[in-house]
Amino acid sequence: MLSTMITQRAIRILIMITICLIVGFLSAIATQSSVSTWYPTLTKPVFTPPNWLFAPVWTVLYILMGTAAGMVWNKGYYHKWVKTALYHFGFQLILNASWSILFFGMHLVVPALLIIISLFILLLFTFKWFKVVKPEAAYLLLPYLIWVAYATALNFEIWRLN
């Protein structure tokens, strides 16, 4: 019985990590061409990280996000709070991918800024609901929250400087 529960938990976490990494992969496709063409032409703030840092940071963040979502899902999808938490998670994941498409894929800095602000707000709600369901899962989202806040400031400064 215990091994079945552990296996179910592991499978749910792996499914959610896979979903997050797929979103990340699709976002990377939208980003790829612009990183070497359009993005270097922008005036960027002094706190802009080097390009090589983005892929490893996002990989770790997607793994943490997927782990957190899997932990919440494991509490029982039949529960109203779990559903609410996972709906918030799903919507923020859509905004996450939308930002990459708008910013890097379409070069729409202002709409991307509006999306990332919305993402940050929705992520705060996701954190709140994850904390209700499984506090440890919520804490796994903290690096993501910090990174999105940083990315929001970066997006804002890129808009302001250009």
N, C-alpha and C positions, 0 to 999 in steps of 0.2 A: 504494500500500500504506500509506504513512504517513498520507495524508489519510483513508483508510478507518478507520485506528486512531484518529485524532483525532476523526472523526465518531462512531464507536462510543462513545468515552469521553464526548464531549459529550452524546450521547443518553442514556447511562446516568446521567450527572449530572443532566440535566434531568428524567428520570423520577423519580429519587430526590428532587429538590427539589420536584417536583409532589406526590409522595406526602406529604412532610413538610408542605407548605403546605395540603394537603387536611386532614390531621390537625389542623393549626392552625386552619383554618376551622371544622371541626366542634367543636373545643374552644371557639372563640369563640362559637359558637351556644349552647353550654351555659353560657357565662359571661355572655352579653349581658344577660339580664334581672336577674341578681343584682347586677351592678355598680352599678345605679342604685337597687336596692331593698334587698336583704339586706346586701350588703357594707358600705355606709355606716353601718349600724347597729352594726357590730362595733367593739369597742375594739381599736385597732391600735397596734403599737409605733412609736416615733419614727422608726425607719428604714424605714417603709413608703414606697415610691415613689408619686408621683402616678399616678393612673389612666391618664393619657394616655401614660405611658411604656411600658406593657405591650405594646401592639400593635406599635410599631416594634421593640422589643427582641425580641419573639417572632418577628417576621418575619425579622429578621436571623439569629436563632438557627436557625430552620427552614431558611433558605437555606444556612447553614454546615453544618448537619447533613446536608442532602441532598447537598451538594457532597462532603462527607467520605464518605458512604455510596456515592455514585457512583464515587468514586476507588477505594474498596475493591472494589466490584463489578467494576470494570474490570480488576482483577488476575486475574480468572478465577474464575467461580462454581464451576467444577469442583474447585477446590482446597479441601481440608478447612478450612484456617484462614480462608479467605474466607467459607465457609458459616458457620462458627462466629461470626465477627465480625458478619455480617449477621443471623444469628438473634438475637444479643444486641441488635443495633440495633433489629430489629423488635419484640422484646419490650419494650424500654425505650420505644419509641414508643407501644405500647399502654398502658403504665403512665402515660406522659405525658398521653394523652387521658383515661385513667381518673381521674387526679387532678382535672382540670377538671370532669368530670362529678360526682364525689363532692363536691368542695369548693364549687364555684359552683352546679352544677345541683341537687344534693341537700342542700346545706348540712351535710354530714357532715364536720366538721372533724377529728375523731380518725381515722376511717378514711382520710381524705385524707392526714393526717400519716403514717400507716403506709404508704400508697402512695408518697408522695414520698420517704420514707426508702428504701423498696425501689427506687424509681427511681434514686436517687443511687447506691446500691450496684451496681445493674445497669449504670448508666452508667460506673462505674469499671471494670467488667469489659469493657464495650464499648470504652472507651478503650484498655485493655490489648490487646485483640484487634486493634483498628484499628492500634495501634502495631506489632504483629507483622507485619501485612500491608502497611501503608503509613503510616509515621510521620507524614508530612505531613497525612494524613487525621485521625489521632488529635489532632494539635495544633489542627485546626479545631474539635474538640469541646470544647476548654478553656473558651471563653466560656460554653458551655452547662453544663458542669460547675460553673463558678463561679455561674452564675445559679440552677441547681437547688439548690446549697448555700445560697445566699441565700434562695431561696423556701422551703426546708426550715426555716430559722431563722424566717422570717416566719410560716409555717404554725404552727410550734411556739408562737411568741409570741402569735398570735391565739388559739390554744387556751388557753394559760395565762392570758391576760387576760380571756377570756370564760367 
